[in-house]
């Protein structure tokens, strides 16, 4: 049974990009306070509705919990997000965290009322994924670039192919991860690797959906 919890109002704690700060400042100088609040609340409501609609038909028996963000770094200096759900909301280490674009990261720490999510951009991250019928491991290097290594040379993989979670671990299958940006052959020609562009954009993380890990 899916459970949708009432989202807490999104806090703009160090998480607005410069453009958005400029827009908010301009609105505050040119519009009445009530109009500014109305615009921002409507924007947040639309983002939450988009997220809920995206996962409404997710074929899962696992519980889906929607949450807002306490803190994240839209500039990319840090690779963690703090969310406003914790142990009292049945959040566990290993739960998958998504937005309407796909997999954002994995819950790595849980406290009573909040949790930390490690993003896929965090160096040394490893994730079991699939591209069409090919199963492999997605890894993130020290430059925060994601790669899929040791792909069989005869695997039918093309630039633009979608990458999804494999379902071979505790993370549910078929969650969008990214797309194949570049394919390179190994020096000996016995395998190949693919450079992956992740779906989730740092500056577009607002509300999130949490799916409990598969035991």
N, C-alpha and C positions, 0 to 999 in steps of 0.2 A: 504494500500500500504506500503510495507516494504521500509525503507530508510536506506542505508548503508552509513555512513559518513566516510570520509577519516581518518584513525587513525593517531594520532600524535605519533611521535617517542617515544618509551618507555623510560622513564628516570630511570636510575639505582640509584635512590635516596634512600639510606638506605634500599634497597630491595633485594640485592644479598645475598644469603646464603654463608657461608664460602667456601663451595666447589666450588661454581661458581667464587668467588673472586680469589681463588687459580688458577682455570683454566684460568681466564682472565690474571692473572699475569704471568702464565707460557707462554701463547700465546704471550703476549707482549714482553717477554724476548727472545723468540725463533723464532717469525715470524715477517715479516715486518708489519708496521702499516696498510697498505692497505689490507693485508690478514686477519688481526684480524677483521677489520671493515666488510669485506666481509662475514666472518664466522658468526659474531654476527647479521648482517642484514639478512642473509639467515635464521638463527635460528628464528628470530622474525617474518619474513615473513611466515615461515612454521607454527608457532603457530597461527598467525592470520588466515591463510587459513584453518587450522583445525577447528578453532572456527566458521568461516563463513559457512563451509560445514556442521558442526554439526547442525546449526540452519537454514540452507537454506530452509528446508522443514517443519519447525515448523508451524503447522496449526493455524495461528493467523492472525487477521485483525489488530492487534496492531502494531505500528511502532517498528522496531528493530533498535537500534543505537549501533554501535560498538565503543569502546573507549579503550584507553590505560590508564595506571595507573600513577598517580603522586607520590603516596607514599603508601606503605603498609609494615607491619611488618611480615616478613617470619618466625620469631622465636616465634610468638604467644603471645607476651606480651600485645599487643593491639588488639582489635577486630573491628577495623575500617579500611577502605580503602578510599583513596582520588582518585577520577577519574577526568579526564580532559574533563568533560562535565558538563554543568550547565543550568541555566535558559534560556540562549540564544539558547540552543540546545533542549529546550522543556522538560528537565528533571524535574520530580516532585517527591516530597516526597511520598514514597510508591511504586515507580517503582521497579520491580524485576531485580536483577543483576545476570548474570550467566556467566559461562565459559563452555568449552566443557565437563566438568565433571558433571555439574548440577548447582543448585542454590547456589550462593555465599553469598548473603545477600539482604538487602532491603535499598533503598536510604532513609537516615534519615535527611540529611541537604542538601540544595541546595543554591549555590551562583551563581554569574553571569557566571563564566567560569569553575567552578569546583563543585563537590558534594562529600558528605561523605556517604559511604556505611557501614551500621552496619552488621557485619557478623553473621551467624547463631551460631557461637561460643560465642557470647556475652551473659553473664549471664542474665537470666530473659527474654530471647527471647522466643516468642511464635509464632507458625506457624500452620495453619490448614493444615493437611496432610491426606493422605489415604494410606492404605496398602491393596491391593486387593480391597475388597468391604467394608472394615472397615474404617470409618472416625474418626479422633481423633486430639488431639493437641500435637504437638511436643514442648517440653520445654527444655531450657538449664539451668543447675544448676550452682552453684558458682564455680564448678570445671571445667566448660566449657564442661561438658558432656551432650549430648542430650538424652532425654527420651520421650517416649510416655506413658502416664499414663492412668489409668482407662479404659483399653481395656476390652470389654466384655469377660467373661471367655470362652464363646463358639465361639469366633472369630477364624477363621481358619488362624492363623498367624504362620509362621515358620521362623527359623533362616535362613538368606540369602534372605528373601523377600525384594523387593525394596520398598522404601518409596517415594511418589510423592506429590506435592502440590495438594490440594483437589479441587481448583477452587471455593470454597464456599465464599472466600473473594475477595479482589481486586487483588490478585495474580493469574495469569493464571494457569489453571489446567495442570497436567501431567508434570511439571518440575521435573526432578530427584533431590532428596534430599539426600538420603542415603540408607543404608541397615540395616536390623535387625541383631544385633550382639548377643543379649542375651534376653531371655524371663523369667520373674520371676512372680510367683503367689503372690497375696496379702496374708497377714496373715490369713484373714478369708476365702480365696478361692473364693471370689465373683467377682474378677476382676484380671487382670494381667497387667504388665508393660513391655515395651521393651526398651532395651538399643540400641541406634542407632549410627552407624558409618557414619558420613557425607561423601559424595562423594568427596567434594572439599578438596584438600590438600593445606595447607598454602604455601608451597614452590613452588607450581605449578600455581600460579595466575599471569597471564601476561596480555593478552587482555581480555576484558569483553564485553558481550552483554547485553544491557538494553532493557527491554520490559516494555512499559508504563502500568501503573496500569489499571485494568478494573473498569470502573465507574459503 
